[in-house]
Amino acid sequence: MAKAYWVATYRAIRNPDAMAAYAKLSRPAIEAAGGRVLARGMPAAAFELGQMERVVLIEFDSVERARAAYASPAYQAAHDLLGDGADRDIRIVEAAD
């Protein structure tokens, strides 16, 4: 089974307090579901149509594990704290062979 990567990009953070509350709960929830945070922060460089926006890259053992982490009650509790405090894009991609 191929590993999978959860890629989140933040286009805007409108509520830093909500973001901080989300961050406090989301990482432990993701790690409890088997996720490993590989990178987070602003890009070192962006090319072509790339945006200089916050990126988080999380590795999972499979697409199924990544989807289950997102749907988990613990992660959803963190997600609810963020609410509309940020505009973001979350994608789950399977690792290449």
PyRosetta script that sets phi, psi and omega in degrees:
from pyrosetta import init, pose_from_sequence

init()
pose = pose_from_sequence("MAKAYWVATYRAIRNPDAMAAYAKLSRPAIEAAGGRVLARGMPAAAFELGQMERVVLIEFDSVERARAAYASPAYQAAHDLLGDGADRDIRIVEAAD")
pose.set_psi(1, 133.4)
pose.set_omega(1, -177.5)
pose.set_phi(2, -78.7)
pose.set_psi(2, 146.6)
pose.set_omega(2, 173.7)
pose.set_phi(3, -67.1)
pose.set_psi(3, 165.4)
pose.set_omega(3, 178.8)
pose.set_phi(4, -136.4)
pose.set_psi(4, 156.6)
pose.set_omega(4, -178.4)
pose.set_phi(5, -127.6)
pose.set_psi(5, 130.9)
pose.set_omega(5, 175.7)
pose.set_phi(6, -96.8)
pose.set_psi(6, 118.6)
pose.set_omega(6, -178.2)
pose.set_phi(7, -115.5)
pose.set_psi(7, 119.5)
pose.set_omega(7, 178.2)
pose.set_phi(8, -118.4)
pose.set_psi(8, 131.1)
pose.set_omega(8, 173.5)
pose.set_phi(9, -121.0)
pose.set_psi(9, 139.3)
pose.set_omega(9, -177.3)
pose.set_phi(10, -108.0)
pose.set_psi(10, 109.9)
pose.set_omega(10, 179.7)
pose.set_phi(11, -76.5)
pose.set_psi(11, -33.1)
pose.set_omega(11, 179.1)
pose.set_phi(12, -158.6)
pose.set_psi(12, 142.8)
pose.set_omega(12, 172.1)
pose.set_phi(13, -114.5)
pose.set_psi(13, 107.8)
pose.set_omega(13, -176.2)
pose.set_phi(14, -89.9)
pose.set_psi(14, -24.0)
pose.set_omega(14, -176.6)
pose.set_phi(15, -133.4)
pose.set_psi(15, 92.9)
pose.set_omega(15, -178.7)
pose.set_phi(16, -59.0)
pose.set_psi(16, -32.3)
pose.set_omega(16, 178.8)
pose.set_phi(17, -67.5)
pose.set_psi(17, -42.2)
pose.set_omega(17, 177.1)
pose.set_phi(18, -65.2)
pose.set_psi(18, -37.9)
pose.set_omega(18, 178.2)
pose.set_phi(19, -63.6)
pose.set_psi(19, -41.8)
pose.set_omega(19, 179.0)
pose.set_phi(20, -65.4)
pose.set_psi(20, -41.1)
pose.set_omega(20, 178.1)
pose.set_phi(21, -64.7)
pose.set_psi(21, -41.7)
pose.set_omega(21, 177.0)
pose.set_phi(22, -60.6)
pose.set_psi(22, -48.7)
pose.set_omega(22, -177.1)
pose.set_phi(23, -60.5)
pose.set_psi(23, -36.9)
pose.set_omega(23, -178.7)
pose.set_phi(24, -62.8)
pose.set_psi(24, -35.1)
pose.set_omega(24, -178.7)
pose.set_phi(25, -97.9)
pose.set_psi(25, -30.0)
pose.set_omega(25, -171.5)
pose.set_phi(26, -69.1)
pose.set_psi(26, -44.1)
pose.set_omega(26, -176.9)
pose.set_phi(27, -62.6)
pose.set_psi(27, -47.5)
pose.set_omega(27, 177.1)
pose.set_phi(28, -61.0)
pose.set_psi(28, -35.5)
pose.set_omega(28, 178.9)
pose.set_phi(29, -65.7)
pose.set_psi(29, -43.6)
pose.set_omega(29, 179.9)
pose.set_phi(30, -66.8)
pose.set_psi(30, -43.5)
pose.set_omega(30, 179.3)
pose.set_phi(31, -65.7)
pose.set_psi(31, -37.3)
pose.set_omega(31, 177.5)
pose.set_phi(32, -64.0)
pose.set_psi(32, -26.4)
pose.set_omega(32, 179.0)
pose.set_phi(33, -90.5)
pose.set_psi(33, 7.3)
pose.set_omega(33, 176.4)
pose.set_phi(34, 97.8)
pose.set_psi(34, 4.6)
pose.set_omega(34, 179.7)
pose.set_phi(35, -79.8)
pose.set_psi(35, 146.8)
pose.set_omega(35, 177.4)
pose.set_phi(36, -124.5)
pose.set_psi(36, 115.8)
pose.set_omega(36, -179.6)
pose.set_phi(37, -72.7)
pose.set_psi(37, 117.7)
pose.set_omega(37, -178.6)
pose.set_phi(38, -96.2)
pose.set_psi(38, -34.6)
pose.set_omega(38, -179.1)
pose.set_phi(39, -155.2)
pose.set_psi(39, 147.5)
pose.set_omega(39, 173.4)
pose.set_phi(40, -159.6)
pose.set_psi(40, 140.8)
pose.set_omega(40, 179.4)
pose.set_phi(41, 134.9)
pose.set_psi(41, -166.4)
pose.set_omega(41, -179.7)
pose.set_phi(42, -81.6)
pose.set_psi(42, 146.6)
pose.set_omega(42, 179.0)
pose.set_phi(43, -62.9)
pose.set_psi(43, 147.6)
pose.set_omega(43, 173.3)
pose.set_phi(44, -74.7)
pose.set_psi(44, -27.4)
pose.set_omega(44, 177.9)
pose.set_phi(45, -159.8)
pose.set_psi(45, 154.9)
pose.set_omega(45, 175.8)
pose.set_phi(46, -137.2)
pose.set_psi(46, 135.8)
pose.set_omega(46, -176.8)
pose.set_phi(47, -125.0)
pose.set_psi(47, 161.3)
pose.set_omega(47, 179.2)
pose.set_phi(48, 55.1)
pose.set_psi(48, -115.9)
pose.set_omega(48, 179.6)
pose.set_phi(49, -95.5)
pose.set_psi(49, 13.6)
pose.set_omega(49, 179.5)
pose.set_phi(50, -61.0)
pose.set_psi(50, 147.6)
pose.set_omega(50, -179.0)
pose.set_phi(51, -111.2)
pose.set_psi(51, 145.7)
pose.set_omega(51, 173.8)
pose.set_phi(52, -85.1)
pose.set_psi(52, 82.0)
pose.set_omega(52, -178.9)
pose.set_phi(53, -137.2)
pose.set_psi(53, 153.7)
pose.set_omega(53, -178.5)
pose.set_phi(54, -54.4)
pose.set_psi(54, 136.9)
pose.set_omega(54, 179.3)
pose.set_phi(55, -130.1)
pose.set_psi(55, 139.8)
pose.set_omega(55, 173.6)
pose.set_phi(56, -127.1)
pose.set_psi(56, 131.0)
pose.set_omega(56, -179.9)
pose.set_phi(57, -121.7)
pose.set_psi(57, 121.3)
pose.set_omega(57, -176.5)
pose.set_phi(58, -126.2)
pose.set_psi(58, 132.2)
pose.set_omega(58, -180.0)
pose.set_phi(59, -98.1)
pose.set_psi(59, 139.4)
pose.set_omega(59, 174.5)
pose.set_phi(60, -129.4)
pose.set_psi(60, 162.2)
pose.set_omega(60, 179.7)
pose.set_phi(61, -73.2)
pose.set_psi(61, -17.3)
pose.set_omega(61, 179.7)
pose.set_phi(62, -164.7)
pose.set_psi(62, 165.2)
pose.set_omega(62, 174.7)
pose.set_phi(63, -60.9)
pose.set_psi(63, -41.8)
pose.set_omega(63, -178.6)
pose.set_phi(64, -59.7)
pose.set_psi(64, -41.7)
pose.set_omega(64, 179.2)
pose.set_phi(65, -66.1)
pose.set_psi(65, -38.6)
pose.set_omega(65, 178.9)
pose.set_phi(66, -66.4)
pose.set_psi(66, -44.1)
pose.set_omega(66, 178.0)
pose.set_phi(67, -62.9)
pose.set_psi(67, -42.2)
pose.set_omega(67, 179.7)
pose.set_phi(68, -63.9)
pose.set_psi(68, -36.9)
pose.set_omega(68, 178.1)
pose.set_phi(69, -62.7)
pose.set_psi(69, -44.6)
pose.set_omega(69, -179.8)
pose.set_phi(70, -62.7)
pose.set_psi(70, -39.7)
pose.set_omega(70, -176.7)
pose.set_phi(71, -82.3)
pose.set_psi(71, -8.8)
pose.set_omega(71, -175.0)
pose.set_phi(72, -63.9)
pose.set_psi(72, 147.6)
pose.set_omega(72, 177.7)
pose.set_phi(73, -57.1)
pose.set_psi(73, -37.9)
pose.set_omega(73, -178.7)
pose.set_phi(74, -65.3)
pose.set_psi(74, -43.7)
pose.set_omega(74, 178.8)
pose.set_phi(75, -69.9)
pose.set_psi(75, -39.3)
pose.set_omega(75, -179.7)
pose.set_phi(76, -63.8)
pose.set_psi(76, -31.5)
pose.set_omega(76, 175.2)
pose.set_phi(77, -63.8)
pose.set_psi(77, -41.5)
pose.set_omega(77, 176.8)
pose.set_phi(78, -65.7)
pose.set_psi(78, -44.9)
pose.set_omega(78, 179.5)
pose.set_phi(79, -56.2)
pose.set_psi(79, -42.4)
pose.set_omega(79, 179.4)
pose.set_phi(80, -63.4)
pose.set_psi(80, -33.8)
pose.set_omega(80, 177.8)
pose.set_phi(81, -66.8)
pose.set_psi(81, -34.7)
pose.set_omega(81, 179.1)
pose.set_phi(82, -71.0)
pose.set_psi(82, -39.6)
pose.set_omega(82, 179.4)
pose.set_phi(83, 53.0)
pose.set_psi(83, -129.5)
pose.set_omega(83, 178.5)
pose.set_phi(84, -99.2)
pose.set_psi(84, 27.2)
pose.set_omega(84, -179.2)
pose.set_phi(85, -74.7)
pose.set_psi(85, -7.8)
pose.set_omega(85, 179.3)
pose.set_phi(86, -151.1)
pose.set_psi(86, 148.1)
pose.set_omega(86, 169.7)
pose.set_phi(87, -99.7)
pose.set_psi(87, 120.4)
pose.set_omega(87, -178.3)
pose.set_phi(88, -146.6)
pose.set_psi(88, 166.8)
pose.set_omega(88, -179.1)
pose.set_phi(89, -127.5)
pose.set_psi(89, 123.8)
pose.set_omega(89, 177.9)
pose.set_phi(90, -119.3)
pose.set_psi(90, 129.6)
pose.set_omega(90, 178.5)
pose.set_phi(91, -131.5)
pose.set_psi(91, 147.6)
pose.set_omega(91, 173.7)
pose.set_phi(92, -117.4)
pose.set_psi(92, 123.4)
pose.set_omega(92, -179.7)
pose.set_phi(93, -124.6)
pose.set_psi(93, 143.6)
pose.set_omega(93, 178.1)
pose.set_phi(94, -82.6)
pose.set_psi(94, 143.0)
pose.set_omega(94, 179.3)
pose.set_phi(95, -65.1)
pose.set_psi(95, 148.5)
pose.set_omega(95, 176.7)
pose.set_phi(96, -73.9)
pose.set_psi(96, 152.5)
pose.set_omega(96, 178.1)
pose.set_phi(97, -65.4)
pose.dump_pdb("model.pdb")
